Amino acid sequence: MGIEEVLAAARAGSGRLSPAELLAAQAAGALVVDTRTPAHREEQGEFPGALVIDRTVLEWRLDPTCPWRIPEAVDADRLVVVVCRHGFSSSLAAASLRAVGLHRATDLAGGVEAWIAAGLPVHRGPVDLRT
């Protein structure tokens, strides 16, 4: 199986969100997690309201049963939306979160590129970095 098949399987039934849907979900309390590299965040801008969590520790920080979770990771039913640059690695990350029990985890279709293309804001200020 190649990466295209893996990506398709990761996205199957995930309910990926458009930029407008993510904006509404965020207003309703969805947890948005930015997994982009520092270089990509510098280039594109910071995602408003997102927690920045390195992809290498994502599952440990968001699994409500894990001793290394962040304080916001208290409920497996919470909507978690992962964002990345183009919406590819975020699909794989969301699938991994669903595999550890976060059944509502999904991602932003088209990534931050789609967010910016929709005319939605990014900023240059500080981030909520979780290590």
C-alpha positions in Angstrom: 0.0 0.0 0.0 1.4 3.4 -0.9 0.9 6.8 0.8 -2.1 7.7 -1.3 -4.0 4.6 -0.1 -2.9 5.3 3.5 -4.1 8.9 3.2 -7.4 7.8 1.7 -8.0 5.3 4.5 -7.1 8.0 7.1 -9.6 10.4 5.6 -12.4 7.8 5.2 -15.4 8.9 7.4 -13.3 11.6 9.2 -15.7 14.5 8.5 -12.9 16.9 7.5 -13.8 20.5 8.0 -13.8 23.4 5.6 -12.3 26.7 6.8 -15.8 28.1 7.5 -16.8 24.9 9.3 -13.7 25.1 11.4 -14.4 28.7 12.3 -17.8 27.7 13.6 -16.5 24.6 15.4 -13.8 26.7 17.1 -16.5 29.1 18.3 -18.4 26.2 19.7 -15.4 24.9 21.7 -13.5 22.6 19.3 -9.8 22.2 20.3 -7.6 23.3 17.3 -4.1 21.9 17.2 -1.4 23.2 14.9 1.3 20.6 14.1 3.1 22.7 11.5 6.9 23.2 11.8 8.2 26.4 13.2 9.4 27.4 9.6 5.9 26.8 8.2 4.3 28.8 11.0 6.8 31.6 10.4 6.1 31.6 6.7 2.3 31.4 6.9 1.5 33.0 10.2 0.1 31.6 13.4 -3.3 30.0 13.5 -5.6 31.9 15.8 -6.7 30.1 19.0 -4.7 26.9 18.2 -2.5 25.0 20.5 0.9 24.3 18.9 1.9 20.7 19.6 4.8 18.9 17.9 3.6 16.0 15.8 6.1 13.7 17.7 4.1 14.0 21.0 0.6 14.7 19.7 -1.0 11.4 20.9 0.5 11.6 24.4 -0.6 15.2 24.9 -4.2 14.6 23.7 -5.1 11.2 25.0 -7.3 11.8 28.1 -6.0 8.6 29.7 -2.3 9.5 29.4 -0.3 10.8 32.3 1.5 13.2 29.9 -1.7 14.8 28.6 -2.3 18.6 28.4 -5.0 20.0 30.7 -7.5 20.5 27.8 -7.4 16.7 27.1 -10.1 15.7 29.5 -12.7 14.1 27.3 -12.5 11.6 24.4 -15.7 13.2 23.0 -14.2 16.6 22.5 -13.9 17.7 18.9 -10.2 18.0 18.1 -9.2 19.6 14.7 -5.7 19.2 13.5 -4.2 21.7 11.1 -1.1 21.6 9.0 0.2 23.4 6.0 -1.7 21.7 3.2 -4.0 19.2 5.0 -2.1 16.0 4.4 -0.1 15.2 7.5 -3.1 16.5 9.6 -5.2 13.8 8.1 -2.8 11.2 9.3 -2.5 12.8 12.7 -6.3 12.9 13.1 -6.5 9.2 12.2 -3.9 8.5 14.8 -5.9 10.4 17.4 -9.0 8.5 16.5 -7.0 5.3 17.0 -6.2 6.3 20.6 -9.9 6.9 21.3 -10.6 10.5 20.2 -13.3 9.4 17.9 -14.3 13.0 16.8 -10.7 14.0 15.8 -10.6 15.4 12.3 -8.6 18.0 10.3 -8.9 21.1 8.2 -9.3 20.2 4.5 -6.6 22.0 2.5 -4.8 23.0 5.7 -3.7 26.5 6.6 -3.3 27.3 2.9 -7.1 26.8 2.5 -7.7 28.9 5.6 -5.7 31.8 4.2 -7.2 31.4 0.7 -10.7 31.8 2.4 -9.6 35.2 3.7 -9.5 34.1 7.3 -6.9 35.6 9.7 -3.5 34.4 10.9 -1.3 36.4 13.2 2.3 37.0 14.0 2.0 37.1 17.8 2.9 34.5 20.4 1.6 31.0 20.3 0.3 28.6 22.9 3.1 26.1 22.6 2.7 22.7 24.3 5.7 20.5 24.6 
